[in-house]
Amino acid sequence: TIVPLINHHHHFVRKQVLQSFITLFKQDITNDATLEIIQRINKIILRKKGQVYQELLQTFLYLPLSKTILEKQANIHSITQKKGKLTKKERRQLKNAQRKYGVQSTFITDNTRDYELQNANINIQHKQRTISALITSMFQSYFTILKEYTTIDTLPWVLKGLAKYSHLINLELILDLMDLLKNIMNICNIDNLLYCLQTCFRVLSGVGSAITIDLHDFYQHLYQ
């Protein structure tokens, strides 16, 4: 496996491995290979206690976890659960999903050329478990680095990832995240301070809007 090479001491090797991962993520319809890579990266980060090169964190930014992708997959799942004939638009969406999201479907055709869904063999439960495992490993890596915070090189990439995937953060983790960010802001440089503030407000403008948090410390840092 080439996964350990993403933390190689030579910059050129790390960049080549990162590019290989990016290509694989785009081609991995089932996300199984993607999950294996991310779980191994997470183990490296845990073993090294966050003392890793930034390419490991950059890898997370290319995962298929955007809000748009997840919404499309949920929409396809709802179509496969529908009884009766599909509309022309739904047939087109399902055919596109077959190419993009690994949906396997079987249709029958009658004399009028109308399509009916006979057997939608999308393994939606498997994909949901895979996506959930990806998210768990990614956030475990992020929180490991935030708790250790002994290097400023990787912190910006952690905060960029948290901001990008703020729609996936569990409400139960938000309070812990805010506490970690407050602690880091007291000791980090100005660049990372701005990243912390950006991450905080991005998270709280999304799923975090459902909870009440005292932002006095964050505003104090902002106006200082």
C-alpha positions in Angstrom: 0.0 0.0 0.0 1.1 3.6 -0.7 -0.8 5.2 2.1 2.2 5.5 4.5 4.0 7.5 1.8 1.5 10.3 2.2 3.6 11.1 5.3 7.0 10.6 3.6 9.7 13.1 4.4 10.2 14.0 0.8 7.8 16.7 -0.5 7.7 15.3 -4.0 6.6 11.8 -2.8 3.8 13.2 -0.7 2.5 15.3 -3.6 2.5 12.3 -6.0 0.6 10.2 -3.5 -1.9 12.9 -2.8 -2.6 13.3 -6.6 -3.1 9.5 -6.8 -5.6 9.6 -4.0 -7.5 12.5 -5.6 -7.8 10.5 -8.9 -8.9 7.4 -7.0 -11.6 9.3 -5.1 -13.1 10.5 -8.3 -13.2 7.0 -9.8 -14.2 5.1 -6.7 -18.0 4.6 -7.2 -18.5 2.5 -4.1 -16.2 4.5 -1.8 -14.8 1.3 -0.4 -11.2 2.0 -1.4 -11.6 5.6 -0.3 -12.7 4.5 3.1 -9.8 2.2 3.5 -7.4 5.0 2.7 -9.0 7.5 5.1 -9.0 5.0 7.9 -5.4 4.2 7.4 -4.6 7.9 7.3 -6.5 8.3 10.5 -4.4 5.6 12.2 -1.3 7.4 11.1 -2.5 10.7 12.7 -3.5 8.9 15.9 -0.2 7.1 16.1 1.8 10.2 15.4 -0.4 12.3 17.8 -1.0 14.8 15.1 2.6 15.3 14.2 2.2 14.7 10.4 2.7 16.5 7.2 0.0 18.7 5.8 -0.7 16.5 2.8 -2.5 14.0 5.1 -5.0 16.8 5.9 -5.3 18.0 2.4 -6.5 14.5 1.4 -9.7 15.1 3.3 -10.6 18.1 1.2 -11.1 15.9 -1.8 -13.6 13.4 -0.3 -17.0 13.0 -1.9 -18.8 14.5 1.1 -20.1 17.8 -0.3 -23.6 18.7 0.5 -24.6 18.5 -3.1 -23.4 15.0 -3.6 -25.1 13.7 -0.4 -28.4 15.4 -1.4 -28.3 13.8 -4.8 -27.7 10.4 -3.3 -30.6 10.9 -0.9 -32.8 11.9 -3.9 -31.9 8.7 -5.8 -32.7 6.6 -2.8 -36.2 8.2 -2.6 -36.7 7.4 -6.3 -35.8 3.7 -5.8 -38.4 3.5 -3.0 -41.1 4.9 -5.2 -43.9 2.5 -6.4 -45.4 2.5 -9.8 -44.1 4.1 -13.0 -41.3 6.6 -13.0 -41.5 10.0 -14.6 -39.1 10.8 -17.5 -37.1 13.0 -15.2 -36.8 10.3 -12.6 -35.7 7.7 -15.2 -33.0 10.1 -16.3 -31.9 10.8 -12.7 -31.6 7.1 -12.1 -29.6 6.4 -15.3 -27.3 9.2 -14.4 -26.9 7.8 -10.9 -26.0 4.4 -12.4 -23.0 6.1 -14.0 -22.0 8.5 -11.2 -23.0 6.9 -7.9 -22.8 3.2 -8.5 -26.5 2.5 -8.8 -27.4 -0.8 -10.4 -30.9 -1.0 -11.7 -32.9 -3.3 -13.9 -35.8 -2.1 -16.1 -38.4 -3.9 -18.2 -39.9 -2.4 -21.3 -43.5 -3.0 -22.5 -45.0 -2.4 -26.0 -45.5 1.3 -25.3 -41.8 1.8 -24.4 -42.7 2.9 -20.9 -40.1 2.0 -18.3 -41.1 0.6 -15.0 -38.7 0.0 -12.1 -38.5 -3.7 -11.6 -35.6 -4.1 -9.2 -33.6 -1.1 -7.9 -30.5 -2.8 -6.7 -28.8 0.2 -5.2 -27.0 -0.7 -2.1 -28.0 2.4 -0.3 -27.4 1.0 3.2 -23.8 0.1 2.3 -23.2 3.5 0.9 -24.6 5.2 3.9 -22.4 3.1 6.2 -19.4 3.9 4.1 -20.1 7.6 4.2 -20.7 7.5 7.9 -17.4 5.7 8.5 -15.6 8.3 6.3 -17.1 11.2 8.3 -16.2 9.5 11.6 -12.6 8.9 10.6 -12.1 12.4 9.2 -13.5 14.1 12.3 -11.5 11.9 14.6 -8.3 13.0 12.8 -9.4 16.6 13.0 -10.1 16.5 16.7 -6.8 14.6 17.4 -4.8 17.5 15.9 -6.9 20.2 17.6 -6.3 18.5 21.0 -2.6 18.1 20.5 -2.0 21.3 18.6 1.8 21.2 18.6 2.4 22.3 15.0 1.0 25.3 13.2 1.6 23.7 9.7 -1.4 21.4 9.8 -3.8 23.5 11.7 -5.0 25.7 8.8 -5.9 22.5 6.8 -7.8 21.1 9.8 -9.8 24.4 10.0 -10.4 24.5 6.3 -11.8 21.0 6.4 -14.0 21.8 9.4 -15.4 24.8 7.6 -15.9 22.9 4.3 -17.7 20.0 6.1 -19.5 22.0 8.7 -22.8 20.6 7.4 -21.7 17.2 8.6 -20.6 18.1 12.2 -22.7 16.3 14.8 -24.4 18.7 17.2 -22.8 16.8 20.1 -19.4 17.7 18.8 -19.9 21.4 18.4 -19.5 22.4 22.0 -16.3 20.4 22.2 -15.1 22.0 19.0 -15.8 25.5 20.3 -13.9 24.9 23.5 -10.9 23.6 21.5 -11.0 26.6 19.2 -11.1 29.0 22.2 -8.0 27.3 23.7 -6.1 27.4 20.4 -6.9 31.1 19.8 -5.2 32.0 23.0 -1.9 30.6 21.8 -1.9 30.6 18.0 -0.5 33.2 15.6 -2.7 35.7 13.8 -3.2 33.6 10.6 -4.5 30.6 12.6 -6.5 32.9 14.7 -8.4 34.1 11.7 -8.9 30.5 10.5 -10.3 29.7 13.9 -12.8 32.5 13.7 -13.8 31.6 10.2 -14.4 28.0 11.2 -16.4 29.0 14.3 -18.8 31.3 12.4 -19.2 28.9 9.5 -20.1 26.0 11.8 -22.5 28.2 13.9 -24.2 29.5 10.8 -25.1 26.0 9.8 -26.0 23.1 12.0 -24.7 25.0 15.0 -27.5 27.5 14.7 -29.7 25.1 16.6 -27.8 25.6 19.8 -27.0 28.6 22.0 -23.3 29.4 22.5 -21.6 32.3 24.3 -19.5 33.9 21.6 -18.0 36.6 23.8 -14.4 35.2 23.6 -14.7 34.8 19.8 -15.9 38.4 19.3 -13.2 39.7 21.7 -10.5 38.0 19.6 -12.1 39.3 16.4 -12.1 43.0 17.4 -8.7 42.8 19.0 
